[in-house]
Amino acid sequence: MNLILPLASDDIIEPVAGTGQLLFATGLGIAVIIVLIAWAKLHPFLSLTFGGLTVGLVAGVPLATGIETFTKGFGDTTASVGTLIALGAIFGKLLADSGGADQIVDTIIGGASQRMLPWAMAGVGAIIGLPMFFEIGLVLLMPVIYLVARRAQLSLIAVGIPALAGLSVMHGLVPPHPGPLTAIGNLDADLGITLAFGVAIAIPTVVLAGPVFAKVADRWVGDVAVPEGRLDETEGEGAGITDHRPSFGLTIFSVLLPVVLMMARALAEIIINDEGNTVQKVLDALGTPIVALLIAVIVGMFTLGRAAGMSREQISKSVESSLPGIAGIVLIVAAGGGFKNSLVETGVGTELARWAADSGVSVLLLAWFVAVLIRLATGSATVATVTASGLLVQLTDDLSRPEVSLMVLAIGAGSVFFSHVNDAGFWLVKEYFGMSVKQTIKSWSVMETVLSVTGLAFVLVVGAFV
């Protein structure tokens, strides 16, 4: 792979102002977002909206044009990503309510020795994290983490960090999570290729940031026991809304179905490479993200819902209850699309591309570093991914499809770097584990950093061969 950024020659959006003014507009727009989120505690949706309008105004774009540009990006992102987020949330709720998630957990944990428990927990976190948002997966897994730690007489760090690593890697690198999906849309990357690379990179990253780092963190942080009363509060939770569960085989089939369909589409394009071929046409249709997830939801209603004994009314209620919770996420992602479009239409990406081409900066390192800066400032992996991919969209013009996919993953790796006190996930982990701020930084925050740097390293390794 050519790691040095080429300068695009076609379809360049010419800057609307001088380089200094555009860079100032971009920096001020990002600063507005950061200040409003981190200091004013304003919702990211509103912060991104104000940031997008600020970019246009400071760059010299008329207010009416700036609003039109922002709303176009908002609408385009909602159309391309919003539906996928909704379908992912529906499937995740079915997985939880049917007891399928617990079936995965119990089957894997039940067959593991005490020595292999951290590795098993990493696998559980990754599998559960594949279709679920991080926060949902964490809440779902905490009763299991408590039980495993208590029964195996292990520290919460020893069994919890591997599970969190599995959840976090999937959140940052693998679609259909909002961050990777938005970056794929912003950078016009191929979802199937990104998914294949993402899974391949996620596996060794989870190993190093999970079970391997957990051994170090367990000694470094010290024994962290299950908080008093927490096990009693959570025992019996997570069994779904029926007395039955789908089988392990059916559950795994349901979880992996959309992944297999999207990867099959990508492989067909590489191996068959004939748009007139019937097999490729079928796989192309079935592997389209919205179709793959829609199929997974419909199949899941039977393999998860009906197999668990859920009635039609219960399945309908599960689907309905899954949607209100993602409204905020969809708005954040859509506003991020508006902010991205505001950046693109000013031509700042053209200026950045010209600068990077002259300086010889690695596009993957640049993408990772920009995401890290935004992550540290805002505390949000999704905001970091959305903003970084919007800022760097012009850099993809002369990159191949695999290279663009690796750029998405570099941004995703950067978006999870060093979670700290401005990240809601930091406080969620701290409270569930009953740790002090110092202990949380030494375990969770450092784990996120290891995950981020390891992910970038494997992206660079893959990039050397594509």
Helices and strands as residue ranges (DSSP letters): H 19-38, H 44-58, H 63-77, I 78-82, H 83-97, H 100-110, H 117-129, H 134-152, H 156-173, H 178-187, H 191-207, I 208-212, H 213-221, H 230-234, H 248-271, H 278-286, H 289-300, I 301-305, G 306-308, H 312-322, G 324-326, H 327-346, H 348-359, H 363-378, H 381-391, G 393-396, H 401-414, H 424-433, H 437-440, I 441-445, H 446-463
